[in-house]
């Protein structure tokens, strides 16, 4: 039995809202904030309603390594990587808003 797997072009009815959810991750929060501002400015230029940026919990990965290769096990260094995250919801985006600044 073959099933029809073609996608149909679905248009929102009067009560439905199209939503575009963008999740952004970066190691540095200043770069992340600059990127979210650029995305929000582009969405507002095309008359879309923007919800966010919503900050998500920062993911912290910690690594502990020995300072020495063979002896001095008590001497250790700790490093961490922080992954900052944001979510932006764009409600009723126009087809042109997805292309950005092109």
C-alpha positions in Angstrom: 0.0 0.0 0.0 1.5 3.3 -1.0 0.7 6.4 1.0 0.6 9.9 -0.3 3.6 11.7 1.3 3.3 15.0 -0.6 3.1 18.1 1.6 0.1 20.3 1.2 0.3 24.0 1.3 -1.6 24.8 4.5 -2.9 28.4 4.9 -3.9 29.6 8.3 -7.5 30.1 9.0 -8.9 33.1 10.8 -8.2 31.6 14.3 -4.8 30.1 13.6 -1.5 31.9 14.2 1.7 31.0 12.3 4.7 31.0 14.6 8.3 31.0 13.8 10.5 29.9 16.7 14.2 30.7 16.6 16.6 29.2 19.1 20.0 31.0 19.3 23.0 29.7 21.1 26.4 31.3 21.6 29.5 31.1 23.9 29.6 34.9 24.4 26.5 36.8 25.5 27.4 40.1 23.7 27.5 38.4 20.4 24.2 36.6 21.2 22.5 39.9 22.1 23.7 41.5 18.9 22.4 38.7 16.9 19.0 38.7 18.6 18.7 42.5 18.1 19.5 42.0 14.4 16.8 39.3 14.0 14.2 41.4 15.9 14.9 44.5 13.8 14.5 42.4 10.6 11.2 40.9 11.8 9.8 44.3 12.8 10.8 45.8 9.4 8.4 43.3 7.8 5.6 44.1 10.3 5.7 40.8 12.2 4.9 40.6 15.9 7.9 39.6 18.0 7.8 37.8 21.4 11.2 37.7 23.2 14.1 37.3 23.4 13.4 34.9 26.2 16.6 33.9 28.0 16.9 30.2 28.6 19.2 28.7 31.4 22.9 28.9 30.6 24.4 25.5 30.1 27.8 25.3 31.9 30.3 22.5 31.1 33.1 22.2 33.6 36.4 20.4 32.9 39.0 19.6 35.5 42.6 18.7 34.4 45.8 18.0 36.2 48.4 20.8 36.0 51.2 18.3 35.8 51.4 15.2 33.6 52.8 12.7 36.0 53.1 13.8 39.6 51.3 16.4 41.8 47.8 15.0 41.5 46.5 17.5 44.0 47.4 20.4 41.7 44.5 20.8 39.2 43.0 23.4 37.0 39.3 23.9 36.3 37.9 25.3 33.1 34.3 26.0 32.1 32.4 26.6 28.9 29.2 28.6 29.1 26.5 28.2 26.4 24.1 31.1 26.5 20.7 30.6 24.9 17.8 32.7 23.8 14.4 32.0 22.1 12.6 34.4 19.8 9.0 33.8 18.6 7.9 35.6 15.5 4.1 35.6 15.1 2.5 35.7 11.6 5.8 36.1 9.7 5.6 37.3 6.1 7.3 35.2 3.5 9.9 37.9 3.0 10.9 38.1 6.7 12.4 34.6 6.6 15.1 35.8 4.1 16.6 38.4 6.4 18.6 41.2 4.8 19.0 39.6 1.4 
